Amino acid sequence: MYFGWSRRSRALAEGLIEHEESIGPHGIPWADALDPDNDGYFEVEEHIDYAQAAIDRWQKENQGKAEPGTRLVVVDTRRMTNP
């Protein structure tokens, strides 16, 4: 796996793996997320992912019309109008 990697690169990669394994799917360390003392201290905030919303709208409007293999890519049109 690390063939040709420097000692430093291997250590950084292993550190990143360890860090990623310590974080749950909500971005909170497992130690905090599973600690019973934290019960009641976490709250949910609603945030809209506008890129995902664009995909959801497209899929709803084009249901069954997409060619097989169609890959949806979100494009920020502001870049097209404000160079």
Secondary structure, 3 states (H helix, E strand, C coil): CCCCCCHHHHHHHHHHHHHHHCECCCCCEHHHHCCHHHCCCCCCCCCCCHHHHHHHHHHHHCCCCCCCCCCCCCCCCHHHHCC
